Amino acid sequence: MSLKTRPSYQFEDYLATERAQTQVKHEYVDGKVFAMTGASFNHNLIVLNLGSELRAKLKDRPCHVLPSDMRVRIQAANAGTYPDLVALCEAPRFHDQRRDVLINPALLVEVLSRSTEAYDRGGKFAIYRRLPSLKDYVLVNRDRPLVEVYTRQPDGRWLLDAMEGMDGEVRFESIACAVAMREIYDKVDFEAE
């Protein structure tokens, strides 16, 4: 996905415009609105694989796993984003009565693309760290089997746990479950990227 800058807006103006259209998604960061383009086949496959596995593992628990159409509001950073996946195991809370902007995710997943990797690792992670409910920030590489999980520690520091290769599993502390790397990357053709 590539990001394109637009003029400065207030969050409520951005939200009204975003809710009125259906063709293009935008992210909002402190007055700036960025258009998001579509994702690759591997990107979508990884998102579906991981989302399906998480949903199956959390099905009998009071947890939710949501796809990239779930907007997330980070009030402290004056931002609104569309993570690739969102998960939480408490009652969802929303920005307003429309229930289309979540404010309390525990886990956020971004599948890295060449055009947004630096932002996902840097600026976006800085924004997400300002979300009090966030416990795990997950970066999934689409070019090789590598998943990085940043977990918030009780003292506020973030601890990185990286899993590389097709063996092993990735642990998500915030939702108390693990997913095998083989399942995350099922049918992904790294050569095609």
C-alpha positions as CSV (number, residue, x, y, z in Angstrom):
1,M,0.0,0.0,0.0
2,S,1.3,3.5,-0.8
3,L,0.2,6.6,1.1
4,K,-0.6,9.9,-0.6
5,T,-1.0,13.2,1.3
6,R,-4.1,15.4,1.2
7,P,-4.8,18.8,2.8
8,S,-5.2,19.2,6.6
9,Y,-8.5,18.2,8.2
10,Q,-10.0,17.8,11.7
11,F,-10.6,14.2,12.7
12,E,-14.4,14.6,12.6
13,D,-14.3,16.0,9.1
14,Y,-12.1,13.2,7.9
15,L,-14.4,10.6,9.6
16,A,-17.6,12.1,7.9
17,T,-15.9,12.0,4.5
18,E,-14.5,8.5,5.0
19,R,-17.9,7.2,6.1
20,A,-19.6,8.7,3.0
21,Q,-17.4,6.9,0.4
22,T,-16.9,3.3,-0.3
23,Q,-14.1,3.0,-3.0
24,V,-11.0,4.3,-1.2
25,K,-9.7,4.0,2.3
26,H,-7.7,6.7,4.0
27,E,-5.7,7.0,7.2
28,Y,-5.7,10.1,9.3
29,V,-2.6,11.4,11.2
30,D,-2.7,14.7,13.0
31,G,-4.6,16.7,10.4
32,K,-3.3,14.9,7.3
33,V,-5.2,12.3,5.3
34,F,-3.4,9.6,3.3
35,A,-5.0,7.5,0.6
36,M,-4.3,3.8,0.8
37,T,-4.0,1.7,-2.3
38,G,-4.8,-2.0,-2.7
39,A,-2.6,-4.8,-1.5
40,S,-0.9,-7.7,-3.2
41,F,-2.1,-11.3,-3.5
42,N,0.5,-12.5,-0.9
43,H,-0.5,-9.6,1.4
44,N,-4.1,-10.6,1.3
45,L,-3.4,-14.3,1.7
46,I,-1.3,-13.7,4.8
47,V,-4.0,-11.5,6.3
48,L,-6.7,-14.1,5.7
49,N,-4.5,-16.9,6.9
50,L,-3.6,-15.2,10.2
51,G,-7.1,-13.8,10.7
52,S,-8.6,-17.2,10.1
53,E,-6.3,-19.0,12.5
54,L,-6.8,-16.3,15.2
55,R,-10.6,-16.5,14.9
56,A,-10.5,-20.3,15.1
57,K,-8.4,-20.3,18.2
58,L,-10.5,-17.6,19.9
59,K,-13.9,-18.8,18.8
60,D,-14.9,-20.1,22.2
61,R,-13.6,-17.1,24.1
62,P,-15.0,-13.6,24.5
63,C,-12.6,-12.3,21.8
64,H,-12.9,-10.6,18.5
65,V,-10.7,-10.7,15.4
66,L,-11.5,-8.0,12.8
67,P,-10.2,-7.4,9.2
68,S,-8.7,-4.3,7.7
69,D,-12.1,-2.5,7.3
70,M,-12.1,-1.9,11.1
71,R,-10.9,1.7,11.7
72,V,-8.9,2.3,14.8
73,R,-8.8,5.7,16.6
74,I,-5.6,6.6,18.5
75,Q,-6.9,9.7,20.4
76,A,-3.5,10.6,22.0
77,A,-1.8,10.7,18.6
78,N,-4.8,12.3,16.8
79,A,-4.9,9.5,14.3
80,G,-7.2,7.0,12.6
81,T,-5.9,3.9,10.9
82,Y,-6.9,0.7,9.2
83,P,-4.6,-2.1,10.5
84,D,-4.5,-5.3,8.5
85,L,-5.9,-7.2,11.5
86,V,-7.3,-6.1,14.9
87,A,-8.0,-8.4,17.9
88,L,-9.2,-7.9,21.5
89,C,-10.5,-10.0,24.3
90,E,-12.6,-7.5,26.1
91,A,-15.8,-5.7,25.2
92,P,-15.2,-3.4,22.2
93,R,-15.4,0.3,22.8
94,F,-16.1,2.8,20.0
95,H,-15.4,6.4,19.0
96,D,-19.1,7.1,18.7
97,Q,-22.5,5.3,18.3
98,R,-21.8,4.3,14.7
99,R,-19.5,1.5,16.0
100,D,-17.2,1.7,13.0
101,V,-14.1,3.2,14.9
102,L,-12.6,1.0,17.5
103,I,-10.7,2.6,20.4
104,N,-9.5,-0.4,22.5
105,P,-7.7,-3.0,20.4
106,A,-5.2,-5.2,22.3
107,L,-3.4,-6.5,19.2
108,L,-2.7,-4.8,15.8
109,V,-1.2,-6.6,12.8
110,E,0.4,-4.9,9.8
111,V,1.6,-7.0,6.8
112,L,4.7,-5.2,5.5
113,S,4.9,-4.0,2.0
114,R,7.9,-2.3,0.3
115,S,6.2,1.0,0.1
116,T,5.0,1.2,3.8
117,E,7.5,-0.9,5.7
118,A,9.6,2.0,7.0
119,Y,6.4,3.8,8.1
120,D,4.9,0.7,9.7
121,R,8.1,0.1,11.7
122,G,8.7,3.8,12.6
123,G,6.0,6.4,12.5
124,K,3.0,4.1,12.7
125,F,4.5,2.1,15.6
126,A,5.1,5.4,17.4
127,I,1.4,6.3,16.9
128,Y,0.2,2.9,18.0
129,R,2.3,3.0,21.1
130,R,0.2,5.9,22.3
131,L,-2.9,3.6,22.4
132,P,-3.3,2.5,26.1
133,S,-5.1,-0.7,25.3
134,L,-2.4,-2.0,22.8
135,K,-0.4,-4.9,24.2
136,D,1.0,-6.5,20.9
137,Y,2.1,-4.9,17.7
138,V,2.8,-7.5,15.0
139,L,4.7,-7.0,11.8
140,V,4.4,-9.8,9.2
141,N,6.9,-9.9,6.4
142,R,5.4,-11.0,3.0
143,D,8.7,-11.6,1.2
144,R,10.0,-14.4,3.6
145,P,8.7,-16.2,6.7
146,L,9.4,-13.6,9.4
147,V,6.9,-12.4,12.1
148,E,7.9,-9.8,14.6
149,V,5.8,-9.3,17.8
150,Y,6.4,-6.2,19.9
151,T,4.8,-6.8,23.3
152,R,4.3,-4.0,25.9
153,Q,5.9,-4.8,29.2
154,P,4.4,-3.8,32.6
155,D,7.0,-1.0,32.8
156,G,6.0,0.4,29.4
157,R,8.9,-0.9,27.4
158,W,8.3,-2.9,24.2
159,L,9.9,-6.4,23.9
160,L,10.6,-7.8,20.5
161,D,10.1,-11.5,19.8
162,A,10.9,-12.5,16.2
163,M,10.1,-15.9,14.6
164,E,11.8,-16.7,11.3
165,G,11.3,-19.8,9.1
166,M,8.4,-22.1,8.6
167,D,8.9,-24.1,11.8
168,G,7.7,-22.9,15.2
169,E,4.8,-20.7,16.2
170,V,4.2,-17.1,17.0
171,R,2.8,-16.3,20.5
172,F,0.4,-13.4,21.0
173,E,0.4,-12.5,24.7
174,S,-2.4,-10.0,24.5
175,I,-5.0,-12.6,23.4
176,A,-3.2,-15.7,25.0
177,C,-2.8,-17.8,21.9
178,A,-0.2,-18.9,19.3
179,V,-0.3,-19.6,15.6
180,A,2.1,-21.8,13.6
181,M,4.3,-20.1,11.1
182,R,3.2,-22.7,8.5
183,E,-0.4,-21.6,8.9
184,I,0.4,-17.9,8.6
185,Y,2.3,-18.5,5.3
186,D,0.1,-21.3,4.0
187,K,0.1,-21.2,0.1
188,V,2.2,-18.0,0.0
189,D,4.6,-18.0,-3.0
190,F,7.6,-16.0,-1.9
191,E,9.1,-16.2,-5.4
192,A,6.1,-14.3,-6.9
193,E,6.8,-11.2,-4.8
